[in-house]
Amino acid sequence: MDVDQAALGRVVEADAIVVGAGPGGAATARHLANRGLDVVLLEKATFPRDKICGDGLTPRVTKQLIRLGIDTSEEAGWHHNTGLRVFGGGTGELILPWPELSEFPSYGLARARTEFDEILARHAEAGGATLVEDANVSEPILDPRTDRIVGVRCKDGREFRAPFVVAADGNSSRLALAMGLAKREDRPMGVAVRTYVESPRSDEPYLDSWLELWDGRPGQSNLLPGYGWAFPLGNGLVNVGLGTVAAKPSDLGKVDYRAQLRRWLEGTPEEWGFRNIVGPVRGAALPMCLNRQPLYSRGLLLVGDAAGMISPFNGEGIAYALEAAEFAADAIAEAHYRGVGTASAEKALRGYATQVKASLGGYFRLGTIFVKLINDPRVMHVCVQYGLPRPTLMKFTMKLLAHLYDTKDGDWMDKVITAATKVVPSA
């Protein structure tokens, strides 16, 4: 489809519209194009553009990129990692390789979001989606007879119309809010800050994680809630940051997390280079546990941060955005081919929420319990002191926190985690 971006006020018709060209939105657009639909992908900025993120990607993300048909080789510019290196408890470091599983590859990736998001958006475009940059969506267009969304309007007057719309426009999701879909205050909320440092550890094959954060010398200062990370990018830079999570947004309090990150980095060994900050310290909220529902309403499907698809276990959101993207594309394609406006099409669309909750709801609900346990740094300190010296326990914990286990025919650890996600109510 030829979209004249200069023709302000022009109405563009499509089979589906995706608002937001982050990972979830771009993946949704590509999957829809693969299913034969005429899809428009709207991005309010122009590429390249940055997003607040740790830039480290687990094997769960790698699997989804492979499903999208993206070359994840090192020759294509991806930095591979082989596992986690965990610090804490005064025991030095513990290396936990990514598990060998049937459902996931055994390597993760790292790539700056300035590159990652554009790779996915261009991939969607190459697959047949129409990418429109500098398209700042301001409001939904509703059918006054049915109150269903039938398109979106941009600030500059352009209109894009389709019977199916995907909101992949991030945590604030103005589109979802305009449709009356507000956040739930009873779900965990996280916050993270990050920056970049020039470091000789840039080529390391592990994602580093600190389970304890001190505002000074470890063991001789104040223990803070949250966790720290250092994710090597393989280009001389390391993404370093810290995050914390609370059982509800109001519990986060007014903390200067940027200053806290700087204090933590100042206490790291000088030879690591983590004090060589080369970029601004930036932060973002992390909406968790499907904190905006329903996931489908009146022609609108929520994907990624717009729906709160971030794990309270580790703050990861990209994997779930990519998984939900495929679920959303399946539902929309079914509705399209069953016949727009039919009862059968509506059932297919409602099936999206059912699919997401069946896949992620139990795991996220377990995460809410986890948040309540670790929110007290004293509890976390006991867990670290007891757990880190026990490799089998840590292997189990890594599988749980990284959401990397086989749901069928796995080992005893996989079976325990799978069973636990089935006995709790869905998030």
N, C-alpha and C positions, 0 to 999 in steps of 0.2 A: 504494500500500500504506500502510495506517495503522499507524504504529509508536508505541506508547505508551511513551515513554522513561522514564516513572516506574515501569513494571512491571518491576522488577528481577527477574532470574531467568527472565523469559519468553523462550521460544525463538521467534525470528523466521525464517521460511523465505523464501528468494528464489532467483532464477535465478543471480545472481552477487553477490559482495560485493567492494567496493573499500575497502581500508584506507588511509586518508590522503587528505584533501581538499585537497592542494596542487594545482598545475597539472596534473600527470600523472594523479593520482587523479580529480580533478573531470572532466577531459577524457575519461578512460576511462568514467566513469559516464554522461556525456552521450552518448557514442557508443554505449554499450550500450543506453541507453534509446531512442535513435534507431532501433536495430535490433530493437526490440520486446521486450527482456528486462526482467524485473522485477529491478531492481538496487538495492542498499543501499550508500550511501556513508558511511563512518564517519570521523569527525574527533575526535581526542582533545581538542582545545581547543574554544573557542566563538568564533565570528566577532564582530567583527574580531580578528585576531591577526597578529602580525608574523613574518617569516622573514628570515634574513640573506641579502641579495641586493643586487646593484648597481642593480636596478630599471630598467635599460636593456634594451630588447628590439630585436633585429635584425629585418630583414624576414623572416627565417626563422620567427620567432615570429608576426609579423603574418599570414603565410600561413595558419598553423594556426588562429589566432583567427578568420579569415575562414571557414575550412572548418567551424568550430564554429558559425558563425552569430552571432558577437559583433560588435556595432557598434564599429568601431575609429576612429570619427570624432573630431575634436577637440571637436565639440559634445557627444559622449558622455563627455568628461572625459579623453581621452587626449592626452598631449603628443607630437607627431610630431617625429621627427628625420630628416634627409635624408642623413646620412653620418657619417663619422668625421673628427675633427680630431686629428692626431697631433703630439705634441711629442717632441723628442729630437735628439741629435746636434749641438746648437748651431746648427741651421738655422732656428730659429723654429718655425712651425707649417706643417703640410701638410694641406690639406683633401681628403678622398677621398669624393666622393659615392657613395651606394649604387649599385651597377651596375644598368643597365637590362637586365632578364632576362625570359625568357618564363616561368620557373618560380617567380619570386618578385616580390612588389610592390617598389616603389622607395622605400618609407618604413618606418622603424622607429617604435617607440613607447617611452613611459616611463610607468610607473605604480608607486606605492609598493605593496609586497606586502601591506600591511594592507588595501588596496582590491582589488588584482589577484586575490588568491586567493579572496576572497569573491565577486567578480564571477563567476568560473568555477564556484564551488560552487553559487551561486544559479542559474546558467544550467543546470547539471546538474539541479537540483531542478525548475526550470521545465519542463525537457524530460521529466520523468517519473521521475527517480531519487529515491529516498527518502534525504534527508540527515539523518544522526543526529549531532548535535554532543555534545561531552562524553562520547564513547565511547572510552575508553582501552583498546585491545586489549592483552591480556596474554599470550595464547597461542593457538596453533592448536588446532582440534579435529580429531583424526585418526580415520579408520576403522581399528580394530584389525586388520581382516581384510586390508586393502589398503595400509595406511600412507599413504593419500591424505588430503589436507586436505578436510574436509567442512564447515568453518565456523570461526568464531573466538569466543573468550570474552573479555569485558571484565573489568576489575578489579572492577567492581561486581556481577558475576555474570550480566549479560545475555549471551545467546548468539544468534549470528546464523549461520544455516546455509545453505550453497549448494554445489553441485558444482564451482563455479569461484570462486577467490579471487585477487584482485590485491593484491600488496604494493606500495603506493606510499607507504610510511611513512618515507621519508627515508634518510639516510646510515647511521644505526645499524640500521635495519630489524630490530627485535626479532622480527618475524614470520618473516623470512627466516632469521635465526639459529636460531630455534626449529625450523625445518625442516631445519637442518643445512647451510644455504648460507652459507659464510663468505667473507670478502673475499680476493681474491688480492693477495699482497704484491709481485708483480712488475709491478704496474700503477702508473702515475703517480698521485700524490696532491697536491692543492693545498690551500692555505689562503688565506682572504681575510678582511679586516676592513673594516668600513665604518661611516660615520656620516652625519649630515645637517648641512648648513650653510645658513644664510641668505645668499643671494648674488644680486647683480644679474645674474648669468649664468644664472639659472633659466629664462629664456625662449629660450636659445640653441638653434639648430636642429641641433646636432651632439652626438654622443657623444664626449667628449674622452678621449684615451688617451695616457699617458706611457710610452714604451718604455724610458726610463731613470729609475731612482730614485736620488736622492742623499740621504745623511743630513745634508746641510747645503747650502751654496751649490753649484749645479751646476758641475761641472768643477773644483771646489776642495775636494771632500770625498770621502767614500767612496761608490763605486758599489755599489749593492745589487742582489741578484737580484730579479726580479719586474717588475711593471708597476703603474701607477697609473691611476685613472679618475676622471672627474667627469661624472655623467649628470644633466642638467637635468630637472626634473619639471614645470616650467611653473607652479608654484604658490608661487614665492618660495624654494623649496628646491632644493638640488642634493645628490644622493647622491654622496659622495666615498669612495674606498677604495683599497686596494692588495691585490695578491695575488701569490702565488708558487707555483711548482710544482716538484716533485722527481720523479726517475725512479722512486722508491719511497718509501713513507711514512717509513721510518727516516732518509731523507736530509734531511728538513725541519729537523731540529735544534730546539733550544729557543731560539726567537727571540721577543722581545716585540714582536709585530707591531702591537699597539695603540700602543705608544710610538713605533714606527717611523712609523706613520701620522701621529701628532701632529707629529713632527719634520719630516716631509715637508710637511705643510700649513703649518707655520710659515715655510717657505721660499718659499711661493707669494706672488705679488704681493698686496699689501694690498687693492688695489681689486677683486680678485676676490671677496673676502668668504669665502674658504675657511677663514679662522681663526675664523669666527663659528659655532662648533659648537653645535648646539641639541639634540642627542640623544646617547645613549650610544654609545661605540665598541664594536661587537660583532663577533664573528668566527665563522667556521664552516669545517669541513673540506669539501673538494671532491673527492669520489670520481670517478675518471676512467676512461675507456677500458674500460667494461664490467667493472669490477673485482670484481663478484659474479656468478658463474655456477654452474650453468646458469640461463638466463633463464626457463626453464620446468621445473618439477619437480613431479610428483605432485599436479597440480591447482592449483598456485600459479604465477602469472606475476609477474615483477618489472618494475616500470615506474619510470623516473626515477632519482633518487639512490639508491634501494634497489638498483639494478643498476649504479650507477656510470656513468650516462649523461651525463657531463660532458666537454666537449671540452678536451683538453690545450692546444689552440691558443689559446683565449681565455677559458676558464672558464665558458662558457655551458652551461647545463643545461636551461633551460625549453623551448627549441625541441625538443630530443630527447625530453624527457618527453612533450610534446604529440604528436610524431610516433609514438612508441612506444604512446601511448594508443590511437591509431586502429588500429595493428597488433594490439594486444591485444584490442580490441573485435571486430575482424574474426575473430580466431581463436576467441574465446569464442562469438561468435554462430554461427559455422560448427559448432563442437562441440555447441552447444545444439540446433541444428536437425537435425544429423546423428543425434543420439540420445546422451544422456548415458551414458557407460560403454562405448560401442562403440569398436571399433578405429578406425573412420573418424573419430570425434570426437577420439581421442587423436592421430591424425595431424595434425588441424587445429591442436590445441594446440601440438604440437611445431613446427609451421610458424611459430609466433610468433618463436621464437629464430632460425630461419633467415631470416625477413624482416628482423629487426632487424640481424643481422650483415651481410646483403647490402646493407642501406641505409647502415649506419654503421661497420661493422667495418673496412673498408679505410681510411677517413678517420681513424678513431681510431688505427689502427696507424701511419699516417704521423705522427700527433701524438706518439707515443712517441719517434720519431726526433727530432722537433723539440725535445722536452723535453731530451733529452740534449745538444743543441747549445746551447740558450740558458741552461742551468742555470749555466754559468759567466758571470758578468756581463761579463767581459773579452771573451768571444766576442760577447755581445749588443752591447757597445759598438762593436765593429768592424762588426757588421752594420748598426747604426743609422747610424754615420758614413758607410758606403758606400751604404746603401740609400736613406735619406731624400732625398738630393738628386736621385734618379732616379725621376720620377713613374711611368714605365711599370712599373718594377720594384715600386714601392710599390702600384700598382693590382693587380698580380698577387698580391702578398703579402696585400693586403686581401681579395681574393677567396678566397684559401686560408685565411687565419686566421678569416674570418667565415663560411666555409662557404657562400658565395654565388656559385654559378656554374651555368650550364646544363649538364646532363649529356647533352643531345642537341642537336646543331646549334648549339653555342655558338661563341664566337670561339676563337682559338688558345690563349688562356690557359685557358679552360674545358676545352678538349680535353686540354691537358697535365695539369691537375689531375685530371680524370676518369680519364685513363689511369693516372696514378700510384696512385690509390686502388684500381685493379683489379689491379695487378701485385704489390702487397704482400699478405701473408696477413691474414686478418681478425683483428681484436682478440678 
